[in-house]
Amino acid sequence: MVQQSTSPAESPLQRSRLGLKRLIQQDKMPLLVLLLAALVGLLAGLVCGLFESGVHWVMAQRVNLLADRPWWQLIALGFGFSALLGFVGYFLTHTFAPEAGGSGIPEIEGAMDDLRPVRWWRVLPVKFFGGICTLSSGMVLGREGPSVQIGGNLGKMVADIFRLPKEHGHALLAAGAAGGLAAAFNAPLAGILFVMEEMRPQFRYSFLAIKAVGISAVMATLMLQNMKGQAPVISLPHYDAPELKALWLFLFMGCTFGVLGFVFNKLVLACQDGYLALHQNKRHRFVAIGMLVAGTFGVLSLFAPSLTGGGTELIPHLMGNEYAMATLFLIFSVRLIATLICFCSGAPGGVFAPTLALGTLFGVVFGHIFHAAFPELGIEPGAFAIAGMGALFAATVRAPITGIVLVTEMTDNYQLILPMMITTLGATLVAQWLGGRPIYSQILERTLRLAARQKRGESSVTAG
């Protein structure tokens, strides 16, 4: 009788060893994910810090090249330099990575829900260099949304390199997004809350994912502070907490912000549709319109800098009583229109910082009105400006807790938490009562509709 041979894979001893090896690997997987989350945070802090430095450097070079020139040269060269920067940003976006257009936060939300691809090998260079060009041209765009997309793509890159399972890949994607926001604002707690509050429909809650998000945000902040220092993003005076009898004014202002946020979201979607009707997704039209917008704001930035740029540098000047009431309202009106024009054009830039600047402007206007109407309350207009900063964010993004913590970390005004809570509560409730929805969710739905329509069109052409 011939004895049947047993292969190593079928041996009970071998099966036991393989099972033990798999168990050890499975036990080590959470530790590996957390270590990779720390790596993602460091990369997000480094790349986002370099992104910020690149924007400031190119902007400074543009201004220095135009210094001490006659007005007609300022107009001609200012338009030409910014239009050239716009050409690079818009061309790179439309040609290589259309998903890099705009803030990028809706793309990360779509990727977390398995609705949008993450082509990090394309998005990272396009968002980095294209974003530097468009932001430094003088357009009213922020670097915070791009930082979130850069961080999320870095998380996906690390997950792909280490071939992590899908579940852990999602955790690193979210961790990268948190690290990007933390690095953009030097606000680690806000980065964590943003992912868990604003991205709550897409975020896959688990204890491991929450720890990964927290580690990434902390490491990104440490890297950024090592590069830029530990000072808050916005240096503002420390305001005293208002009296209890003045808190109803913050609630009233918050309700007004709710209406403003609702209208702003509607205008964003309408302007995006208007741009699409103009360029029809044709590259030459898309780039030509973008160059015109970038060149126009490049000229405007030389003669009226308060009306251009992301707005973070403008906020401290708004607190120092440097502008009259009529001037503040004019700046608010122009920046509101400029934000819509620049953000909706499809440039690789965000609406985060411009929204904070608009909230600050609107809050300062309210603060001056209340100060004149109720002098006995000892109202400081700057306190209303800080509360307004978080209120418009809450009304548009619909993440009130993130807005409160973000503004607190950015301005170091912890004593204003209660009035900020009241203001953001009023803004959120009114925006919700009016039927408003988070701006990033609406942009994602619009993107998915356009992608489905384009796919149907391509299928019809192929079938024909």
C-alpha atoms as one frame of an Amber mdcrd trajectory, in Angstrom:
protein
   0.000   0.000   0.000   1.396   3.350  -1.060   1.310   6.013   1.656  -0.309
   9.250   0.500   2.027  12.216   0.837   0.975  15.317   2.744   1.923  18.740
   1.325   3.278  21.368   3.721   0.154  23.497   3.239  -2.016  20.551   4.347
   0.071  19.629   7.353  -1.663  20.332  10.701   1.572  21.787  12.055   1.953
  24.094   9.074  -1.683  25.183   9.308  -1.183  26.034  12.960   1.914  28.070
  12.185   0.165  29.965   9.387  -2.808  30.659  11.633  -0.533  31.958  14.382
   1.318  34.153  11.873  -1.916  35.625  10.607  -3.043  36.276  14.183   0.204
  38.062  14.983  -0.065  40.136  11.823  -3.665  40.998  12.631  -2.737  42.049
  16.145   0.034  44.267  14.797  -2.176  45.896  12.158  -3.698  48.532  14.499
  -0.227  49.575  15.637   0.916  49.795  12.012  -2.093  51.966  11.123  -1.365
  54.351  13.989   2.303  54.591  13.045   1.329  55.306   9.454  -1.178  57.912
  10.681   1.714  59.677  12.415   3.675  59.536   9.164   0.701  60.945   7.242
   0.428  63.783   9.758   4.101  64.651   9.409   3.831  64.613   5.626   0.666
  66.736   5.721   2.295  69.292   7.998   5.417  69.422   5.833   3.666  69.667
   2.457   1.004  72.121   3.669   3.692  74.256   5.301   5.646  74.304   2.033
   2.404  75.091   0.190   1.813  78.137   2.394   5.418  79.278   2.017   5.198
  78.860  -1.755   2.084  81.022  -1.954   3.680  83.795   0.105   6.963  83.618
  -1.839   5.389  83.836  -5.300   3.077  86.610  -4.131   6.013  88.572  -2.724
   7.979  88.140  -5.958   5.019  89.384  -7.993   4.625  92.481  -5.821   8.374
  93.218  -5.772   8.635  93.011  -9.553   5.933  95.651  -9.870   7.195  98.012
  -7.186   7.868 101.680  -8.071   6.390 101.516 -11.571   4.038 103.992 -13.296
   0.338 103.254 -12.980  -0.037 102.154 -16.592   2.777  99.624 -16.174   1.185
  98.401 -12.964  -2.037  97.699 -14.811  -0.410  96.053 -17.842   2.240  94.027
 -16.014   0.006  93.279 -13.045  -2.621  91.823 -15.342  -0.034  89.915 -17.373
   1.777  88.319 -14.416  -1.425  87.219 -12.676  -2.969  86.000 -15.935   0.142
  83.879 -16.529  -0.152  82.414 -13.032  -3.814  81.777 -13.684  -2.983  80.039
 -16.967  -0.692  77.581 -15.169  -3.236  76.821 -12.442  -6.269  76.416 -14.697
  -4.400  74.524 -17.431  -2.898  72.014 -15.010  -6.269  71.446 -13.389  -8.307
  70.932 -16.531  -5.649  68.879 -18.333  -4.336  66.518 -15.668  -6.638  66.477
 -12.613 -10.074  68.124 -12.871 -10.869  66.903  -9.363  -8.165  69.270  -8.083
 -10.359  72.258  -8.964 -12.123  74.104  -6.172 -11.448  73.454  -2.521 -11.121
  69.675  -2.813 -13.036  68.940   0.393 -16.060  67.520  -1.504 -13.671  65.204
  -3.349 -12.341  63.854  -0.055 -15.893  63.344   1.212 -16.772  61.517  -1.992
 -13.659  59.343  -1.705 -14.521  58.422   1.886 -17.924  57.289   0.603 -16.351
  55.365  -2.320 -18.019  57.714  -4.803 -14.932  59.537  -6.130 -11.497  58.207
  -7.097  -8.339  59.368  -5.349  -5.643  59.753  -8.007  -3.017  61.105  -5.640
  -0.226  60.802  -8.227  -2.060  63.462 -10.271  -3.847  65.513  -7.645  -0.862
  66.185  -5.381   1.370  67.968  -7.947  -1.566  69.739  -9.637  -3.072  70.952
  -6.366   0.312  72.000  -4.986   1.726  73.914  -7.953  -1.593  74.956  -9.481
  -2.835  76.149  -6.106   0.314  78.175  -5.505  -0.187  79.918  -8.850  -3.865
  80.784  -8.448  -3.633  81.809  -4.790  -0.575  84.010  -5.366  -2.207  85.754
  -8.342  -4.375  87.834  -5.997  -7.621  85.896  -6.374  -9.989  85.623  -3.415
  -9.196  82.008  -2.558  -8.069  80.158   0.543  -5.389  77.527   1.039  -7.287
  75.618   3.756  -9.515  73.536   1.475  -6.559  72.599  -0.733  -4.632  71.631
   2.407  -7.425  69.212   3.353  -7.337  67.638  -0.116  -3.540  67.462  -0.083
  -3.589  65.808   3.335  -6.256  63.307   2.316  -4.352  62.366  -0.837  -1.179
  61.903   1.186  -3.119  59.528   3.447  -4.325  57.554   0.448  -0.792  57.508
  -0.981   0.633  55.989   2.209  -2.213  53.458   2.358  -1.543  52.391  -1.239
   2.217  52.148  -0.754   1.794  49.888   2.291  -1.129  48.023   0.680  -3.453
  48.453   3.612  -6.914  46.893   3.596  -9.751  49.120   2.436 -11.019  49.845
   5.943  -7.630  51.056   7.159  -7.108  52.971   3.922 -10.242  54.971   4.717
  -8.873  55.694   8.196  -5.661  57.115   6.726  -7.639  59.149   4.175  -9.594
  60.764   7.005  -6.438  61.155   9.080  -4.734  62.978   6.222  -7.688  65.342
   5.837  -7.574  66.152   9.547  -3.834  66.718   9.371  -4.250  69.035   6.392
  -6.789  71.239   8.159  -4.774  71.230  11.375  -1.684  72.336   9.453  -3.575
  75.019   7.540  -4.966  76.701  10.647  -2.465  75.561  13.304  -5.558  74.092
  14.988  -5.260  70.362  15.801  -8.541  70.031  17.700 -10.460  71.734  14.895
  -8.884  69.324  12.398 -10.132  66.350  14.406 -13.622  67.778  14.881 -13.936
  68.781  11.232 -13.554  65.183  10.094 -15.879  63.781  12.749 -18.542  66.510
  12.475 -18.591  67.885   8.923 -17.624  64.555   7.336 -19.770  62.485   9.699
 -21.897  60.894   6.923 -18.742  59.569   5.232 -16.399  58.978   8.185 -16.330
  55.303   9.219 -16.342  55.535  12.974 -14.149  53.130  14.888 -11.854  53.550
  17.838  -8.852  52.919  15.590  -9.970  55.498  13.004 -10.576  58.140  15.678
  -7.116  57.541  17.140  -5.559  57.740  13.679  -7.289  61.069  13.004  -6.113
  62.474  16.346  -2.515  61.339  15.890  -2.340  62.761  12.390  -3.712  66.157
  13.462  -1.234  66.398  16.341   1.767  65.385  14.232   0.791  67.782  11.436
   0.538  70.641  13.934   3.905  69.788  15.462   5.510  69.768  12.026   3.891
  73.084  11.091   4.903  74.750  14.366   8.449  73.512  13.890   8.440  75.278
  10.501   6.382  78.409  11.283   6.411  78.867  15.054   3.770  78.425  17.733
   1.902  81.721  17.390  -1.798  81.639  16.443  -2.620  82.013  12.763  -4.300
  85.366  13.436  -2.840  87.732  16.036  -5.746  89.566  17.667  -6.323  91.354
  20.987  -7.829  89.369  23.828 -11.373  90.591  24.413 -13.216  90.384  27.710
 -16.310  88.254  27.934 -19.410  90.411  27.318 -21.961  90.984  30.055 -24.842
  88.534  30.317 -27.395  91.188  29.394 -25.606  91.682  26.057 -25.689  88.037
  24.967 -29.067  88.369  23.233 -27.342  90.579  20.678 -25.102  87.680  19.733
 -28.159  85.485  19.206 -29.775  88.124  17.011 -26.597  88.467  14.974 -26.355
  84.686  14.640 -29.871  84.469  13.202 -28.898  87.062  10.594 -25.795  85.041
   9.771 -28.023  82.015   9.220 -29.873  83.881   6.476 -26.565  85.063   4.978
 -25.141  81.535   4.973 -28.238  80.122   3.305 -28.130  82.770   0.565 -24.366
  82.359   0.123 -24.678  78.616  -0.516 -27.395  79.227  -3.100 -25.227  81.810
  -4.843 -22.232  79.456  -4.963 -24.190  76.744  -6.760 -25.787  79.253  -9.136
 -22.405  80.791 -10.007 -20.865  77.371 -10.643 -23.676  76.607 -13.073 -23.145
  79.992 -14.713 -19.440  79.309 -15.246 -20.234  75.882 -16.693 -22.626  77.478
 -19.170 -19.841  79.864 -20.217 -16.944  77.473 -20.744 -18.970  74.244 -21.355
 -16.018  72.302 -19.968 -13.953  73.164 -23.050 -10.321  73.619 -22.138  -9.592
  76.776 -24.116 -12.652  78.536 -22.703 -12.001  77.291 -19.166  -8.402  78.512
 -19.227  -9.191  81.815 -20.999 -11.902  82.735 -18.482  -9.593  81.768 -15.644
  -6.787  83.946 -17.008  -9.177  86.891 -17.267 -10.323  86.442 -13.678  -6.772
  86.001 -12.347  -5.448  88.995 -14.280  -8.292  91.239 -13.107  -7.765  90.402
  -9.460  -4.013  90.713  -9.917  -4.495  94.353 -10.906  -7.042  94.914  -8.142
  -4.630  93.505  -5.558  -2.118  96.268  -6.397  -4.546  99.141  -5.896  -7.006
  97.747  -3.306  -5.358  94.832  -1.471  -8.132  94.671   1.130 -10.500  93.445
  -1.591  -8.331  90.535  -2.736  -6.515  87.537  -1.310  -7.763  84.913   1.101
  -8.574  87.450   3.785  -6.609  86.050   6.718  -4.185  89.004   6.625  -7.115
  91.442   6.489  -8.788  90.261   9.692  -6.390  91.945  12.199  -6.847  95.292
  10.418 -10.614  95.010  10.757 -10.254  94.895  14.537  -8.208  98.084  14.794
 -10.921 100.599  13.817  -9.000 101.405  10.639 -12.117 101.517   8.462 -15.260
 103.624   8.625 -18.661 101.961   8.747 -19.460 102.642   5.092 -16.038 101.343
   4.040 -16.541  98.109   5.968 -19.863  97.493   4.271 -18.308  98.255   0.876
 -15.430  95.830   1.486 -17.912  93.175   2.583 -20.055  93.602  -0.528 -17.118
  93.557  -2.946 -15.428  90.591  -1.254 -18.706  88.650  -1.292 -18.956  89.053
  -5.065 -15.219  88.439  -5.509 -15.411  85.204  -3.485 -18.168  83.898  -5.722
 -16.314  84.891  -8.908 -13.010  83.318  -7.895 -14.152  80.173  -6.108 -16.815
  79.201  -8.642 -14.394  79.569 -11.569 -12.924  76.124 -10.863  -9.514  77.361
  -9.738  -7.539  75.096  -7.385  -8.334  77.094  -4.265 -10.769  77.051  -1.387
 -13.559  79.132   0.113 -12.652  78.455   3.752 -10.577  81.574   4.483 -12.707
  83.952   2.364 -15.747  82.805   4.340 -14.006  83.549   7.618 -13.088  87.026
   6.344 -16.685  87.678   5.278 -17.922  86.582   8.691 -15.457  88.905  10.377
 -16.522  91.844   8.201 -20.209  91.235   8.814 -19.539  90.836  12.548 -17.583
  94.111  12.748 -20.469  95.933  11.066 -22.889  94.501  13.626 -20.478  95.328
  16.440 -20.324  98.998  15.459 -24.110  99.182  15.109 -24.644  97.611  18.539
 -21.953  99.811  20.087 -23.728 102.930  18.827 -27.217 101.681  19.771 -26.362
 100.330  23.228 -23.421 102.351  24.596 -24.300 101.425  28.176 -23.424  97.758
  27.536 -19.747  98.507  26.876 -19.761  96.418  23.706 -16.471  95.766  21.925
 -17.015  95.419  18.151 -14.069  93.026  17.945 -15.924  90.457  20.056 -18.751
  90.419  17.520 -16.240  90.088  14.695 -14.729  86.959  16.244 -18.162  85.474
  16.922 -19.197  86.269  13.358 -16.150  84.491  11.999 -17.418  81.186  13.342
 -21.083  81.918  12.660 -20.833  82.201   8.876 -18.707  79.065   8.814 -21.384
  77.242  10.800 -24.185  78.511   8.565 -22.471  77.484   5.313 -20.564  74.331
   6.290 -23.037  73.348   9.040 -20.342  72.316  11.490 -20.960  74.591  14.513
 -18.678  72.812  16.996 -15.803  72.871  14.521 -16.448  76.568  13.878 -16.312
  77.432  17.571 -13.135  75.465  18.230 -11.472  76.609  15.015 -11.961  80.307
  15.710 -10.904  79.856  19.323  -7.660  78.132  18.332  -6.979  80.629  15.538
  -7.514  83.770  17.619  -6.594  82.550  21.140  -9.785  84.176  22.510 -10.994
  81.409  24.794 -13.053  83.775  26.929 -15.463  84.335  24.015 -16.548  80.701
  23.764 -20.022  81.337  25.237 -20.978  84.204  22.884 -19.538  82.204  19.960
 -21.687  79.234  20.945 -24.787  81.416  21.056 -24.011  83.033  17.703 -23.228
  79.773  15.884 -26.311  78.131  17.417 -28.544  80.881  16.051 -26.848  80.742
  12.641 -27.123  76.958  12.372 -30.756  76.788  13.458 -31.884  79.518  11.065
 -29.949  78.024   8.136 -31.499  74.638   8.875 -34.986  76.153   9.252 -34.636
  77.772   5.825 -33.811  74.396   4.320 -30.114  75.000   3.804 -27.674  72.133
   3.497 -23.882  71.930   3.964 -22.108  73.607   1.063 -19.569  70.829   0.540
 -22.296  68.162   0.388 -24.161  70.164  -2.241 -21.007  70.643  -4.310 -20.295
  66.904  -4.119 -23.820  66.071  -5.306 -23.421  68.506  -8.196 -20.082  66.929
  -9.135 -21.613  63.452  -9.115 -24.507  64.612 -11.305 -22.145  66.166 -13.843
 -19.936  63.067 -13.854 -22.956  60.819 -14.438 -24.196  63.088 -17.231 -20.771
  63.064 -18.894 -20.592  59.289 -18.617 -24.017  58.914 -20.232 -22.922  61.242
 -23.043 -19.761  59.230 -23.671 -21.781  56.000 -23.694 -24.189  57.455 -26.250
 -21.321  58.534 -28.510 -19.718  55.092 -28.274 -22.994  53.334 -29.012 -23.649
  55.626 -31.948
